[in-house]
Amino acid sequence: MGEIVGAGLLSHAPTIMFDEAARREINDGKEISLVPGLIRLRSEVLDRLRPDTIVIIDSHWETTVEHVLAAQARRHGVFTSSELPRGMAQIPYDFPGDPELAVLAATLGQELGTPTHASEDDHLPVYYATINLLHYLRDDENVVSVSLVQTGETDDFMTMGEAIGEAISRLDRRAVVIASGGMSHTFWPLKEISKHEASDPIHIVTPEARAADEERLEWMRAGDHARIVDTMEEYFEHSPEGDFGHYLMMLGAIGGPECTATGELFSDYENATGTGQVHVWFERPAGGWIA
């Protein structure tokens, strides 16, 4: 019987792949908190939990007619981002997949009524929402990336998360599920963006977006996931990344709105060119994800 031993809402912001000098240059001489946060997550959390599979819900992998899971036995290559090749260029990657888990999750997704496909195509692209986090977090774990379907609604994401959680429970896996993405997600216009690269949240694109993010962070810290789900329509006004589908899918995997796991911040709440970024980790409670 498998189990999800931990879950997280983690930022994959491109700046984490800049060298330290470049990070300090755009951040008024200070290190951004996202990088030491990821280093701590590996040393303090994953080294202790020893998962054998990392499931990454990749908010940059956009699909349209179905959820897609990467089901290759191995992914390897060299990654350069089409979005920001200046900061994410020629990054080698080589990691084993978990085809059995991916195929079972896709099968269960179909059975639960949400269109799902497990792809074994070796030419399937890999996106930086996966690559950036693996750079800091992976040791020898298997990896399954999951797409974020752009036509999905809140219940679609929760259902796919439920399928992933059930697949993990049916297999002999110790897994962590990572929602790779940001919170409010509106960028400054190109002519202004260079004035807003520092991590101080005063640079979030509007005070209202910052307040909405910080409110939901407080609910995460309190384990009040139901309130986040219940207020999604309000949150959409601030354009959360991928309609917050990465978080919702992660939540579906660990019990849905009934989950009461409390979040621990492993970074400050930071700006990235107008968007809200943070690392929040949810440890599996002793009694299980649902109280």
C-alpha positions in Angstrom: 0.0 0.0 0.0 1.5 3.3 -1.0 1.2 6.7 0.5 1.7 10.4 -0.2 4.3 11.4 2.5 4.3 15.1 1.7 3.0 17.8 -0.7 3.9 21.3 -1.6 3.0 24.4 -3.5 6.4 25.4 -4.8 7.6 28.3 -7.0 9.5 27.5 -10.2 10.3 31.2 -11.0 13.0 31.5 -13.6 15.2 33.6 -11.2 16.0 30.4 -9.2 18.1 29.3 -12.2 20.1 32.5 -12.4 23.5 32.4 -10.7 23.7 34.1 -7.3 25.4 37.2 -8.7 22.5 37.7 -11.1 19.9 37.0 -8.5 21.4 39.6 -6.2 21.8 42.1 -9.0 18.0 42.2 -9.6 17.1 42.0 -5.9 18.9 45.1 -4.5 22.0 43.1 -3.5 20.1 40.4 -1.5 19.5 36.7 -2.2 16.0 35.8 -3.1 14.5 33.5 -0.4 13.2 31.0 -3.0 16.6 29.4 -3.6 17.6 28.7 0.1 14.1 27.5 0.6 14.5 24.8 -2.0 17.8 23.8 -0.6 16.2 23.5 2.8 13.4 21.4 1.4 15.8 18.9 0.0 18.0 18.7 3.1 15.3 19.0 5.8 12.3 17.3 4.2 13.0 15.1 1.3 16.2 13.6 2.8 14.1 12.7 5.8 11.0 11.4 4.0 13.0 9.5 1.3 10.3 9.3 -1.3 10.8 7.1 -4.3 8.6 9.1 -6.7 8.2 12.8 -7.2 4.9 13.8 -8.9 5.2 17.3 -10.4 2.0 19.1 -11.5 3.6 21.3 -14.1 1.7 24.6 -14.6 3.7 25.4 -17.7 2.7 22.2 -19.5 -0.5 23.3 -21.1 -2.9 20.8 -22.7 -6.4 21.3 -24.1 -8.6 18.2 -24.4 -7.3 16.0 -21.6 -5.0 15.7 -18.7 -1.7 14.2 -19.8 0.9 12.3 -17.6 4.4 11.6 -18.7 4.8 7.8 -18.8 8.3 7.4 -20.2 10.7 5.0 -18.5 13.4 7.7 -18.7 13.6 11.4 -19.6 16.9 12.8 -20.7 18.2 15.6 -22.8 19.2 19.3 -22.7 16.7 22.0 -21.9 16.7 25.6 -23.1 13.6 27.6 -22.3 11.8 29.2 -25.3 10.4 31.8 -22.8 13.7 33.0 -21.3 16.7 31.4 -22.9 19.0 34.1 -21.3 18.3 32.6 -17.9 17.4 28.9 -18.5 19.8 27.6 -21.2 21.4 24.2 -22.0 20.4 22.6 -18.7 21.1 18.8 -18.8 18.4 16.5 -17.3 18.4 12.7 -16.9 15.9 11.1 -14.6 13.8 7.9 -14.5 10.1 8.0 -14.9 7.4 5.9 -13.2 5.3 4.5 -16.1 3.3 2.2 -13.9 2.1 5.1 -11.7 1.4 7.3 -14.7 -0.6 4.7 -16.6 -2.6 3.7 -13.5 -3.4 7.4 -12.7 -4.6 7.9 -16.2 -6.8 4.9 -16.1 -8.3 6.0 -12.8 -8.8 9.5 -14.2 -10.8 8.1 -17.1 -12.8 5.9 -14.7 -13.6 9.0 -12.5 -14.9 10.8 -15.6 -12.1 13.2 -16.5 -10.4 12.8 -19.9 -6.8 11.6 -19.2 -4.0 10.2 -21.3 -0.6 8.7 -20.3 2.0 9.4 -23.0 5.1 7.2 -23.5 6.3 9.4 -26.5 10.0 10.1 -26.0 9.6 13.3 -28.0 7.2 14.8 -25.5 8.6 18.1 -24.4 9.7 18.8 -20.8 9.0 22.2 -19.3 10.8 24.4 -16.9 8.2 24.1 -14.2 9.5 20.5 -13.9 13.2 21.1 -14.8 13.8 24.0 -12.4 12.5 22.2 -9.3 14.2 18.9 -10.1 17.5 20.9 -10.3 17.2 21.5 -6.5 15.0 18.7 -5.2 15.7 15.5 -7.0 18.3 13.0 -5.7 17.6 9.5 -7.1 13.7 9.6 -7.2 11.6 8.6 -10.1 9.6 11.5 -11.6 6.1 11.8 -13.1 5.1 15.2 -14.7 1.4 16.0 -15.1 0.0 18.6 -17.4 -2.4 21.4 -16.5 -5.3 21.3 -18.9 -6.2 24.9 -19.9 -9.9 24.0 -20.4 -10.1 22.5 -16.9 -12.3 23.8 -14.1 -11.9 23.4 -10.4 -13.7 20.1 -10.2 -11.7 18.7 -13.1 -8.4 19.5 -11.3 -9.7 18.0 -8.1 -10.8 14.8 -9.8 -7.4 14.4 -11.5 -5.7 14.9 -8.2 -8.0 12.2 -6.7 -6.9 9.8 -9.4 -3.3 10.5 -8.7 -3.7 10.0 -5.0 -5.6 6.7 -5.5 -3.0 5.4 -7.9 -0.3 6.1 -5.4 -2.2 4.3 -2.7 -2.7 1.2 -4.8 1.0 0.9 -5.6 4.0 0.4 -3.3 5.1 4.0 -3.5 6.3 6.7 -1.1 5.5 9.8 -3.1 5.5 13.5 -2.8 3.2 15.6 -4.9 4.4 19.0 -5.9 2.2 21.8 -7.3 4.8 23.7 -9.4 3.6 27.2 -9.9 2.8 30.6 -8.5 -0.2 32.4 -7.0 -1.5 35.6 -8.6 0.0 35.8 -12.0 -0.2 39.1 -13.9 3.0 40.6 -15.2 4.0 44.2 -15.5 4.0 45.6 -19.0 7.2 45.2 -20.9 8.2 48.9 -20.6 7.9 48.7 -16.8 8.9 45.2 -16.0 12.6 46.0 -15.3 11.5 48.3 -12.5 9.7 45.4 -10.7 12.2 42.5 -10.7 13.1 42.7 -7.0 11.5 40.2 -4.7 9.8 42.6 -2.3 6.1 42.0 -2.6 5.5 45.8 -2.9 6.1 45.0 -6.6 3.1 42.6 -6.9 1.1 44.0 -9.8 -1.8 45.3 -7.6 -2.3 45.6 -3.8 -5.5 43.6 -4.2 -3.7 40.7 -5.8 -1.1 40.7 -3.0 -3.9 40.8 -0.4 -5.7 37.8 -2.1 -2.5 35.8 -2.1 -1.6 36.6 1.5 -5.1 35.7 2.6 -4.9 32.3 1.0 -1.5 31.7 2.5 -3.0 32.3 5.9 -5.7 29.7 5.1 -3.0 27.2 4.0 -1.1 27.7 7.2 -4.3 27.1 9.1 -5.1 24.0 7.0 -8.3 25.6 5.8 -8.2 24.3 2.3 -12.0 24.2 2.0 -12.1 27.9 2.2 -9.7 28.3 -0.7 -11.8 26.0 -2.8 -15.0 27.8 -1.8 -13.6 31.2 -2.8 -12.0 30.2 -6.1 -14.4 32.5 -8.1 -13.2 35.4 -6.1 -9.5 34.4 -6.6 -10.0 34.2 -10.3 -10.3 38.0 -10.3 -6.5 38.1 -9.6 -5.5 35.6 -12.3 -3.9 32.8 -10.3 -1.4 30.9 -12.4 -3.2 28.1 -14.4 -6.5 28.9 -12.6 -4.6 27.6 -9.5 -5.1 24.1 -11.1 -1.7 22.9 -9.8 -2.7 23.6 -6.2 -6.2 22.1 -6.7 -4.8 19.0 -8.3 -2.3 18.6 -5.4 -5.1 19.1 -2.9 -7.3 16.5 -4.7 -4.5 14.0 -4.2 -4.3 14.5 -0.5 -8.0 14.5 0.4 -9.6 17.5 -1.3 -11.4 20.2 0.6 -11.6 18.0 3.7 -7.8 17.9 4.0 -6.7 19.8 7.1 -2.9 19.6 6.7 -1.3 22.8 7.7 1.3 24.6 5.6 4.8 25.6 6.5 6.4 28.4 4.6 9.9 27.5 3.2 10.4 31.0 1.7 9.1 34.5 2.0 6.1 35.5 -0.1 7.9 37.2 -3.0 7.4 39.1 -6.2 8.5 37.9 -9.6 7.9 40.6 -12.2 4.4 41.3 -10.7 3.5 37.7 -9.8 3.1 36.1 -6.4 5.7 33.4 -5.6 6.2 31.2 -2.4 7.1 27.7 -1.2 4.5 26.1 1.1 5.1 22.5 2.4 2.3 20.3 3.7 3.6 17.4 5.9 1.4 14.3 6.1 -0.3 14.5 9.6 0.2 11.5 11.8 -3.5 10.6 11.5 -3.6 11.0 7.8 -4.4 13.9 5.4 -8.0 14.1 6.5 -8.7 14.7 10.2 
